[in-house]
């Protein structure tokens, strides 16, 4: 029965993008919220890396994925948030040095 359900629910990437776009259009989704986030510096560094890596997709990946429907201003805001967390955690200099080490590959 579970396999039958999986077959019925299978959505194409385009279908998932439409659902995602619909969710983003729900009234109130642009309202700002205050989030008190307490995480380790290690996780701040990892979160920043995941956000930056997700935003630096190849053009063909952007066209097929969920990010293809997200306005550029939202992507810029995500990158800004990631940077703010790095700054609050005092990790900007460490991140820059790690990036330098990564370039030496």
C-alpha positions, 0 to 999 in steps of 0.5 A: 500500500505504501508503494502505491501511495508513493507512486500516486504522490510522485511530483515532477520538479515543476509541480514541486516548484509550483507548490513552493511558489504557492506556499510563498504566496500565502498572505503573511509570508512576507511578514517579518518574525523575530527568531531567537536562535542559539546555536554553536559557532560550529553550526553557524559556520556550517549554516553559512556554508550551506546557504552560500553553497545552495545559492551558488548553483550552476545555471542549469541547476537553477532552472530545474530547481525550486530556486528558479521561482524565488525572486533574486531579492530573497536570495540576496536576503538569505546571503545577508542573513548568513553573513549576519550570523557569521558576524554575530558569532565573530567568525568572519575572519575565520571564514575568510581564512578557511576560504583562502585555504580552500582556494589552494586546492 
